[in-house]
Amino acid sequence: QVQLVESGGGLVQAGGSLRLSCVISGRATTDYSMAWFRLASGKEREFVAATSRLGDRIDYADSVKGRFTLSKDFARNTVYLQMNSLKPEDTAVYYCAANWRNSLQPTAVSGYEYWGQGTQVTVSS
C-alpha cells in the first residue's frame, strides 16, 4: 500500500512563505510521478505543480509560476513545495498525489492513483 504523508501547512501572512513536504512511505520516488493539488472552499480541486518520476519535467499552474517551486529529494523519498509570496487566494487544503511511473495526465486529478490526507494552508491578508 502506497502512503503519502504531508506536512508543513499552517497560517502565514500575505507575502510570507511556507514549505510543504510529502513523504512517499516505503517507496522510491524514482518510481513515481508526484504532484500537488489544492482544494479551496467552494471550488474544485485544482492542479498546482507536478514532477515526472525522475524530476526531469516539472509543470506549474499559471497562478503559481514564479512563486512556487517543486523539488524532489530522492534520498529522502520526499517531494517539497516551496511557496513564496503567498496570497490570500492560495488558502486551501493542499494534497500530495503520486502515480506509478509517469502520469499520462500530469495536471489532472485523474492522473494520479494515490493521495495524501491533505494539509491546510491559510494566508491572511
N, C-alpha and C positions, 0 to 999 in steps of 0.2 A: 504494500500500500504506500503510495506516494503521499507524503505530508509536507505541507508548506506552512512555515511559521513566520508570521510578520511581526515586526516590532518597529518602534521609533516614532509612532504618531504622537500627537499632543496638541497643545494650544500655543499659538505663536501670533505675534502682532504682524500686521501687514508690512512687507518688506523684509521680514525675517527669513530664517532658513530652518529646514528640518532634513534629516536623512532617514529614510525608511530602509529596513533590511528585511530580506526574505531568505530563510534557510530552507533548502530542499533536503528533507531528512533522509539520511542513509542512501542518497543517490548522488551521482556525479553530474554536476551542472553541464558538463560537456555533452551529455546525452539529451539535454532538454533545452528547447527554446523557452524563454521566460518573458513575462510581461507584467506591466502594472495597468490596472484599470481603476476607475473610481466611480462611486455612486453618490451623487448629491441628492438631497431631499427633493422629491418631486420630479426627478429626472431619471433617465435610463442610465444603465451602466455604460461608461464611455472609456474608450481607449486613451491611455496616457503615453506609454512607451513600451517598446518591445526589443528584445535582442535575440538573434539567432543562437543556436546552441554553442557555437564556437566564438560568439561575440564579434563576428566579422561584419555583421549588419545590425544597425540599431535604427529604429524608427521612432519618431516622436509625433504626438498630436501637435497641430499648429498652435494650439493655445498654450503649450508649454515649451516650445522650441526656444532655445536661448536662456531658459531659466532652470530647466530640469536636466539632470544628467543621469543616465542609467549606466551601471557598470556591473561586471561580473567578477567575483573572486573565486577562481576555480579551486584554489587550495582550501577554501572555507565552505565550498558549495553554497555560496551566498550571492544574491543579486541585490544591488543597492539602488536606491533612487534618491539622489541628492536634489533637494528642492530649494532653490534660491529665489529671492524677490517674490515671495509668496503674496498672493492677493486673496481678498475675501472670497472670491469666486472659486478658489482652489479648495474651499471647505468641502469635505466629502469623506466617506469611508473608502480607503484605498485597499485594493485587493491585489495580491500576487497571484499569478497564474503560470502554469507550466504545461508543456506538451512534449511527449516523447518525440525526439528528433525535431526537425524544423517544422514549425506550423505552416500549413498551406494558406492560412488566413491570419497572418501575424497581428493584424489590427482589429480583428473581430473577436467578440466574446466566444463565438462558436469555434474558434481556432484553438481552444485550449481545453484539455481534459481535467486538469487538476487546479484546485483553487484553495487559497488560504482563507482564514476566518475574517480577515479584514482588520484594519487599524484606522482609528478616527484621526483625521487632521482637521483642526479648526483654526481658521485665520481670522483674527479680529481686526476691525478697521480702526 
